Amino acid sequence: MLQSSLGFHTMTLDMSLTGTDVYKLLLDFIAYSKTTALKMYRLKEGQYITYSSPNYLPTDVKIYFDGKYKGIHWHIYSDDRYSGMVYIIETTINPKFLAGITDYLAAATYGDMNIAIINFNNESKKISSLLGTFNDYRIKRVDYCINICLSDFIPICDPELIMNLIKRSDIPPHYKEWTEYDDTSHRKKSRPESFYLCSNSANINYYSKYLQLQNRSQENEEKGFDPIPQETIDASHDIIRFEVQCKYFKTYALNKKAENSGNECSNKYKSLLAPLTCIEIISSYYEKVIGKGDWYTLSEAVQIIQSKNFNIQREQRYIDTLKYVSQCRSIAKAKASYQENELLAFKQTLKELADLNINPVTIPREWNTKYIPNFLKAYFNKLMEDFSNFNILNENLCAAQGYVEYCERYKKPPI
């Protein structure tokens, strides 16, 4: 049975409030914090420090539940872009946890939202009427994701090796890889456990869930939260997550698309979180970064090309491109070495290799593995196989129904 899952994991909502309402709201938060494990922090000189005084109105406050993670926290800050001072309250939620499902390994789906919204409204009502209900907020950001369980598709493979392969993928136009300064090498480097690409409209992150949970557990303890259970961390060993963090500009476009399709609700969550939308977003960005083809060793890819009986010039062009990508150690680095007509020719060759179901990134010979499938394609194939056999986990039921709709809309074969 398929352990991988597709959907989303966190989302950020916001609404505007007046300074007077924010002052009252902070008083309500302070009163509530006296009876619960709620912690409040205000920004001072670039750092967040404990906030507990109602005698003044800070410009930036973050509010968390201490101890066990409940899947919800708040951020209140001033916004002076408009006439007069306006405050924004952002609420970031993890629908799985907010629905009472302590699951770090499965993506949230549309089916989780009913209970998550009820709990959101109940929690808000306990604190202050000024927090309103879920429908009073607009959706500012959604993090769509697919959690790939490697053991669903390949027998035994080290997730760190898979990340090494993924980090050799393409970087789309207008994206830059996120890096940070490394004290040892004295230069900026990306984190070894993730391939993190940033742009103004969306961030793309492909990372090892195992390594991420190890870091998150340590951060939780530093913030006063409970550490993540070691058994949960261990269970995540084979999971890598492809995540598309749709920021304001992208969610605004998705909202307008929903509105043009007849969704007149102020909160477009039924459109933004629908299984079809999740699949469209993830498929689009996955293809831009990872591509459509499967991974092969260089020798195996060459054999496939030679078996097609292309003319010698075309065959050599494909083989030379595979060798050059291997030499450069990534598609992005190879692409960066070309300009104008040469760049256009390189991109055309990549497209033709994708049509042959070959990923230009090749598997190192020393791995002793000749073939690794395109994980997204393999997921959809296995998803539909389980769906047709009535052997599917609840977490994947929404995705299966969404994929059927996706295939019908884009006239793709379901398997």
N, C-alpha and C positions, 0 to 999 in steps of 0.2 A: 504494500500500500504506500502511496506517495506521501513522503514526509515534507517535501518542499511546499511552499505556499506563496500566494500572490495577493496583494491588496495594498495596504498602507499601514503605517505604524504610528505616526504622530501628526497632529494638525494644530495650527494656531488660529484662533479666532480673535477678533477685536471689535471694539465699539468706542465711541467718543463720549466723554463726560465733561461737565463743567467743573471748574475748580471747587465750587461749593459742594457739588455732589461727591467729588473725590475726597474732600475733607471728611464728609459724613461717612463715606465708605471706609476710609482708613480707621475711623473710630469704631466702626462695626467689626472690621478685621481685628483690631486690637482687643475688643471685647471678646470676640470669639477665640482668640489665641490664649486667653486666660483659662479656658476650659478644655482646650485641645492641644495637640502637639504641632500647632501652627507657628512658624517662625517668619519674622519680617526683617528685611534688610534694606537699607537705603544707601544710595551711592554718595560717597564723599571722597573727593580727591582721587578719583579713579578706582576706588575700592568699595566693596559693599560691606557695611557694618551694621550691627544690630539696630533695629528701629523699634521704639516702643512708646514714643512721646507724641501725643496729639496736639502739642503746642505750636507746631508749625507744619507747613505743607511742603514736603520734599519734592524734587523734580523727577526722582527715579526711585521706585521701590519694587523689590522682588519678594514674593511670598510663596513659601513652600510648606508642605507638611514634613515634620521631622520624623525620622525613623522609617517605618514601612512606606514604600513608594505607593501612592494611590492613583497615579496616572493623571494628575492635574496640578498645575501651579499657575501663578498670576504674575504679571509684570505691569506696573502702572508708571507712566512717564508723561512729561509735559510735551506738548507739540505747539510751537509758536509760528508754524507756517501760515496760519490763517489769522484773520483779524481777531485780536483778543487771545487769551491763553486757553487752549483746549488741552484736555488730558485724554490719553488713550489707555484703555485697559486691554491688555492681551492675555488670553487664556490659552495655554498650551496643554493639550490633552493627548493621552495614549488611550484610544478607545477600548483596547483589550483590558488594560488594567482598570480603567474607569468602570468597565462593565463587571469588574470583580474577578477577571480571569488572569491569574498570575502566570503569564506565558511570555517568555522572552524570545521564543523560537518560532512561533507562528505569526504570520502577518495578520493584522486586523482586516476584517471584511465588512461589507455593507450590512451583513447580518448581525454584526456586533453593535450597530449604532442605536438600535431601539433602547436597549438597556443602558448604554453609555449616555444617551441623551436624558433618560429618566434620572440617572444618578447625578448627571451634571446639574440638572434643574433642582434636585433635592439638596445637593451640596450648596448650591448658590443660595437657595431659600434659607438654609440654616444660618448663613453668614450675614446676608444683607439683601433687601429687596432691590437695591441699586445694581446688583449683579445681573438682574433680569433672568431671562431664560435662554436656552441655546439658540432659539430663533431670533433673538434680538441682536445677535452678532453676525458679522460677515466673516467669511473664511479668507484669511490672509495668506496662509501657506498650508500646503499638504505635502507630506513626504510619502510618495508612492514607493512600493518596494516589491521585490520578489526574493524570498529566502530560498536559496538553492541548497538542498541537502546532497552533498557530493555522493554519498553512498546510494542515492537513488539512481545514479547514472554511471558511476565508475567504481570498480571494486575497492581498491585501496589507493588513496592518494593523499599526500600531505597538503593541507590547506595553504601552507606557506609556499609550496611549489606552485599551486594554482594561482595564488596572488602574484607570483613572479611572472607567470604567463600573461595574466590579465593586465599587469602594468606595462606590457609591451604593446598595448592596443592603441587605437587612434585617439587623437584629441580633436574634437570638432572645432570648426571656426568659432571665434569669439569666446573660446574657453581657455583657461590656463590651469595647469596642475597646481594644486595647493602645496606649498612647501613651508618649512619652518627651519630656523637656524639650528644647526647641530654643533654642539660644543666640541665634540670629538674631532670631526672632520673640518670644522671651521668654515662651513659653507651651508647653504640652504639645501635641505633634502626633504623628500616626501616621506611619509611614514611607511615602513615596510609592509604593514598589515592592510594598507588601503590604497586605492587608486581614486583620488579625490579631485574632481574637476569643477571649476567655478566659473560662473558667468553672471550677468546682471539679472537674468530671468529665472535661472534654475541652476542648482548644483547637482552634480552626478557623483555618487560615491559607491564604489564597489569594494567591499571589505570583508575581512574574516570576522565573523560574529564571535568566535572563540576569543580572539585577541582583544576585540572591542569590549566584551563582557569582563575580561580580566581587568582592563583599564577602568571600566565603569564601576566595578566593585570597589576598587581602590579609591576612586573619586567619591563614591557614596560614603565611605567611611570617613573621608576627610571632611565632608559636608555635614556629617552627623546622621546620615541615613544608614539603614541596615545594609550590610554587604550582600551581594548576590550569592545565593547558596552555591557551594562548590559543585554540587551535583548538577546544577543548572549550567554552570560554566563548562563542565565536562561534557554535558549532553550537546553543547553547541559546537563541539570540535569540528564536525564535518559541514557546518553551515557557513556559506558565504552569502552576503546580501548585496543585491544591486538595488540602489536607492536613487530616486529622482526627487530632489527637494525643490518643489515648485514654489518660487517666491512670489512677491506681490504682483509683478508685471505678468507673470505666467498665469497666476490664479485669476487676475483681472480679465485676461483674455478668455480663460475657461468660463468665467462668470458671464461674459458677454455672449459667448457661444451658446451657453445654456439659455440665456435670456432670448436670443434670436430664435431658439428652437421652441419657445413657448413657455419656458419656466419663469413665471413672474414672481415667485417667492423671493423675499429679500435675502434669505439664506438658501443658497443653491446646492446644499450638501447632497441632495438626492441625485443631482447631475454630476457633481464633482467627485463623489465617492462611489458612483455606480460601477459595477464590475467592468463594463465595456470601457469606461473612461480609464480605469486603472490599467487595463490591457493595452489600450491605445498609447498611453503615455509611456509605459514601460517598454513596449515593443519598439516604439519610435526611437527612444534614446539608446536602447540596447543595440539596435542596429547601427546607430551613428558611432558608437564607441567600440563595441566588440565585433560587430558585423554579423553576417548571416551564415557564414561557413563554419565547418567543423575544424578542429585543430588536428594536424598530422605532423609527423616528423618530416624533415626536408626530403629524405629519400622516398618516403611513402607518398608525399605530395607530388614529387617528380614522376613517380610511377603512374599515378592517376592521370597526370597531364599527358604523359607519353602514350597512354592507352587510348587517348581520344583521337589520335591520328591527325593532329593539326599540321599545317605546313611548318617547316623548320623554323621560319622566322617567328611565327606566333608562339610556338612551343618554347623557343629560347627566350622570348620576351617574358613569358610567365616564370620560367625557371630563374632567370636573372633577377626578377623582382623579388622572388622568395629568398634568394640568396642575399640580396641587398638589405631586405628588411631584417634578416637574421644577423647580418653583419652590423647593422645600425642598432640592433637590439630593441627596436620598436618601430611600429608603423609611423608614429608621430615624428620620430627623429629622421626617418627616411624621407618622409614627406617634406620636412623642413629644409632638406638639402636641395629641393627642386624649385624652379621658378617658371612662371609663364607656360609656354608650350610643353616643356618637360614635365611640369607639375600636372597639367591636364592629361598628358599621356599616362603618367603614373596612376592618377585617379581612375582613369579608364581601365587600366590593367587590374587594379584592385576590384573594380566592379565586375570584370569578366571572371576573375578568380572566385568572387562570391557566387556568381552564376554556376560555377563548377562545384560549389559547396566546399571551397577551400579557404580557410582563414589564412591570411598572409603571414601571421605569426606562427612559427613552427615549433614543435616540441623538441627540446634538447635531447640529443641522442642518448645521453647518460641516464635519462629517466627510465629507460627500458619500457616505455609505453609508446605504441605507434599511433594511437588514436584517442582523442577526447572529444565528445560531442559538444555542439553548441548547446549550452545549458538551457537557454530559453526555449529553443525549438524542441529539445528533448523533454522539457517540462510539459509543454503543450501536448506533445504526442502521448506521453504517459498519462496526463490528466484526462484526455479524451478516452484513452483505453480503460482507465478505471471507471470513468463516468458511464461508458457504454456497458460495463460489466456490473454496474450498481455496487461498486466497491470503492467508495470515496469518503474521505474524512469531511466533516462539516466545514472545516476551514477552507476546503477546496471546492465546495459545492457552488458558491457564488462565482468563483473563477471559471468553473466549467460552463455554467450557464452563460456567463459573459463571453467566453470564448466561442460558443456556438453563435451568439449574436455577432461577434467580431468577424467570424468566417462568412456569415451571411452578408454582412455589410460590405466586406472587401472581396467577396467572391473567392475565398480561399478554401481549399479542401480541409475538412475538420481534422484530419490526421495526415 
